[in-house]
Amino acid sequence: MTSTTQDDRRWLTAAIELSRRSAPARTHYAVGAIVVGPDGTQLAAGYTGETDPHLHAEEAALMTQPLPGLSRATLYSSLEPCTTRKSRPGTCTDLILATGIRRVVIALREPLIFADCRGVETLRAAGVAVTEIGDLGELVRQINAHVLDGYPRVR
């Protein structure tokens, strides 16, 4: 596990705030994702449902434009990238691995509501450094109360 910096907290908080743009729906989480280059500049950003109701935040950030040199970039996502989905054949974890991103920072692991997600484990097994900043997870839970209310905290 890599160490957390103030920049990590700032960028992850920005991704969490971006997730507020996602229209609340009982069928999906509101997630924000930001890609930051090695020089600390934002390369791309996206949120759940940004242009299509089935679009995940990581997809919105990574598929909007060609992004060269992602092997040294960091992806900040408010929620663990998916490893299972019903709306499309490809997962966000597969997309992250295909882009060559080698570092991901998240606030909350995906709760066991829609799928048994194993994004953190899958990314780490592929050599991607994953950092969890769990104390920011409560913000993600609040934003996703439309889905999470009534479900226990299992992770």
C-alpha positions as CSV (number, residue, x, y, z in Angstrom):
1,M,0.0,0.0,0.0
2,T,1.3,3.5,-0.8
3,S,1.3,6.4,1.5
4,T,-1.3,9.0,1.5
5,T,-0.4,12.7,0.8
6,Q,-2.3,15.9,1.3
7,D,-2.6,16.0,-2.5
8,D,-4.3,12.6,-2.4
9,R,-6.8,13.8,0.1
10,R,-7.5,17.0,-1.9
11,W,-7.9,15.1,-5.2
12,L,-10.1,12.4,-3.7
13,T,-12.3,15.0,-2.0
14,A,-12.7,16.7,-5.4
15,A,-13.7,13.4,-6.9
16,I,-16.3,12.9,-4.1
17,E,-17.6,16.4,-4.7
18,L,-17.9,15.6,-8.4
19,S,-20.0,12.6,-7.6
20,R,-22.7,15.0,-6.4
21,R,-23.4,15.8,-10.1
22,S,-24.7,12.3,-10.6
23,A,-28.5,12.1,-10.5
24,P,-29.6,10.0,-7.5
25,A,-31.1,6.6,-8.6
26,R,-31.9,3.5,-6.6
27,T,-30.2,1.5,-9.4
28,H,-26.7,2.9,-9.2
29,Y,-24.1,4.7,-7.0
30,A,-23.2,8.3,-7.5
31,V,-19.4,8.2,-8.1
32,G,-16.8,10.7,-9.2
33,A,-13.4,10.0,-10.8
34,I,-10.5,12.3,-11.6
35,V,-7.3,11.4,-13.4
36,V,-4.2,13.4,-12.3
37,G,-0.9,13.4,-14.1
38,P,2.5,13.0,-12.5
39,D,2.9,16.8,-12.5
40,G,-0.2,17.2,-10.4
41,T,-2.5,18.5,-13.1
42,Q,-6.0,17.2,-13.8
43,L,-6.1,15.3,-17.0
44,A,-9.7,14.2,-17.0
45,A,-12.8,13.8,-14.8
46,G,-16.2,12.1,-15.0
47,Y,-19.1,11.1,-12.9
48,T,-21.8,8.4,-13.0
49,G,-24.4,9.0,-15.7
50,E,-22.6,12.0,-17.0
51,T,-23.7,11.4,-20.7
52,D,-25.4,8.1,-20.5
53,P,-27.4,6.6,-17.5
54,H,-25.2,3.4,-17.7
55,L,-21.9,5.3,-17.8
56,H,-19.7,4.7,-14.7
57,A,-17.5,7.6,-13.5
58,E,-14.2,5.9,-14.4
59,E,-15.4,5.3,-17.9
60,A,-16.5,8.9,-18.2
61,A,-13.1,10.1,-17.1
62,L,-11.0,7.6,-19.2
63,M,-13.0,7.5,-22.4
64,T,-13.7,11.1,-23.1
65,Q,-10.4,11.8,-24.9
66,P,-7.1,10.1,-25.7
67,L,-4.9,10.3,-22.6
68,P,-1.3,9.6,-23.3
69,G,1.2,8.5,-20.6
70,L,-1.2,7.2,-18.0
71,S,1.3,4.8,-16.5
72,R,2.5,7.6,-14.2
73,A,-1.0,9.1,-13.6
74,T,-3.2,8.5,-10.6
75,L,-7.0,7.8,-10.8
76,Y,-9.0,9.1,-7.8
77,S,-12.4,7.5,-7.5
78,S,-14.9,8.0,-4.7
79,L,-15.9,4.3,-4.9
80,E,-14.0,1.2,-5.6
81,P,-13.9,0.5,-9.4
82,C,-16.3,-2.3,-10.4
83,T,-15.3,-5.8,-11.4
84,T,-18.9,-6.9,-12.3
85,R,-21.6,-5.1,-14.1
86,K,-24.9,-5.8,-15.8
87,S,-25.2,-2.8,-18.1
88,R,-22.0,-3.4,-20.2
89,P,-19.6,-6.2,-20.9
90,G,-16.4,-4.3,-19.7
91,T,-15.7,-3.3,-16.2
92,C,-14.1,-0.2,-14.8
93,T,-11.2,-2.3,-13.4
94,D,-10.6,-3.8,-16.8
95,L,-10.6,-0.3,-18.3
96,I,-8.1,1.0,-15.7
97,L,-5.8,-2.0,-16.4
98,A,-6.0,-1.4,-20.2
99,T,-5.0,2.2,-19.8
100,G,-1.9,1.4,-17.9
101,I,-2.7,3.4,-14.8
102,R,-0.5,2.1,-12.0
103,R,-2.1,4.0,-9.0
104,V,-5.7,4.3,-7.8
105,V,-7.0,6.1,-4.7
106,I,-10.4,5.4,-3.4
107,A,-12.6,6.4,-0.4
108,L,-14.9,3.5,0.0
109,R,-15.1,-0.1,-1.2
110,E,-18.2,-1.0,-3.1
111,P,-20.9,-2.3,-0.7
112,L,-22.4,-5.7,-1.4
113,I,-25.6,-4.4,-2.9
114,F,-25.4,-4.7,-6.7
115,A,-22.5,-7.0,-7.0
116,D,-19.6,-8.7,-5.1
117,C,-17.0,-6.2,-6.3
118,R,-13.3,-7.1,-6.0
119,G,-11.8,-4.0,-7.6
120,V,-9.1,-3.4,-5.0
121,E,-8.0,-7.0,-5.0
122,T,-8.0,-7.3,-8.8
123,L,-6.0,-4.1,-9.3
124,R,-3.5,-5.0,-6.6
125,A,-3.1,-8.5,-8.1
126,A,-2.2,-6.8,-11.4
127,G,0.5,-4.6,-9.8
128,V,-1.6,-1.4,-9.4
129,A,-0.9,0.5,-6.2
130,V,-4.3,1.1,-4.5
131,T,-4.6,3.5,-1.6
132,E,-7.8,3.7,0.5
133,I,-8.6,6.8,2.4
134,G,-11.3,5.3,4.5
135,D,-12.1,8.4,6.6
136,L,-13.5,10.1,3.5
137,G,-15.8,7.1,3.0
138,E,-18.5,8.7,5.2
139,L,-18.9,11.5,2.7
140,V,-19.4,8.9,-0.1
141,R,-22.0,7.1,2.1
142,Q,-23.9,10.3,2.7
143,I,-24.0,11.1,-1.1
144,N,-25.2,7.6,-1.8
145,A,-27.8,7.5,1.0
146,H,-30.4,6.9,-1.8
147,V,-28.9,3.4,-2.3
148,L,-27.2,2.7,1.0
149,D,-30.0,3.5,3.5
150,G,-31.2,0.3,5.0
151,Y,-28.1,-1.7,4.1
152,P,-25.5,-2.7,6.8
153,R,-21.9,-1.6,6.6
154,V,-20.3,-4.8,5.6
155,R,-16.9,-3.7,4.4
